[in-house]
Amino acid sequence: ISGFGGALKSMGEIAGGIIGAQVLSKIPGLLVDAAKAAAEDEAATLRLDQALRNAGGAFDEHKRKIDARIEAGQRLAFSDDAIRDSFQSLLAATGDVDESLTKQTAAMDLARGANISLEAASKLLGKMTEDNVEVFKRMGITIGGNATEAEALAAVQAKFGGQADAYAKSTAGQFEQ
């Protein structure tokens, strides 16, 4: 029995060594992946900073609003990158930070309610076009051809308001957070 125990111990040491070697061989790749992710995050942050500078106004005030929105969006199970990209898309379409933030709130609800990406929802809400009106119709949102952007936003909120918060409270949303 003691010989058998010794053999099991040796087998365990060998198996542990093999597993350890496999883990060690993967560490450089994991470090590279982590470095790439950090670099991409930095690039996205710098793009957003420049977009805010280009929009004019009080940069620090705008930056605080965006940082707060990113934190709030992450609580709704959106990634910081998705939130930044959404905001930049809306800012490019509207040219106004506050209007972009208002539309982004609706875009988050639209994304969850219509089961589309935040990017797609942001593009739909960025500027009203006839194509967007048709897409909204397919989602069950009826907007007249001459509707203002405010009316379209109100219709989206009426249909999908609160969807992002509801998703964030779900089990799937909790996993994403």
Salt bridges, closest charged atoms under 4 A:
ASP41 OD1 - ARG84 NH1 3.06
ASP49 OD1 - LYS63 NZ 3.17
GLU61 OE2 - LYS65 NZ 3.43
ASP67 OD1 - LYS63 NZ 3.44
ASP80 OD2 - ARG84 NH2 3.30
ASP81 OD1 - ARG84 NH1 2.95
ASP85 OD1 - ARG47 NH2 3.88
ASP98 OD1 - LYS65 NZ 2.67
GLU99 OE2 - LYS103 NZ 3.56
GLU119 OE2 - LYS123 NZ 3.25
GLU134 OE2 - LYS137 NZ 3.47
GLU149 OE1 - LYS103 NZ 2.32
ASP165 OD2 - LYS169 NZ 3.07
GLU176 OE1 - ARG112 NH2 3.95
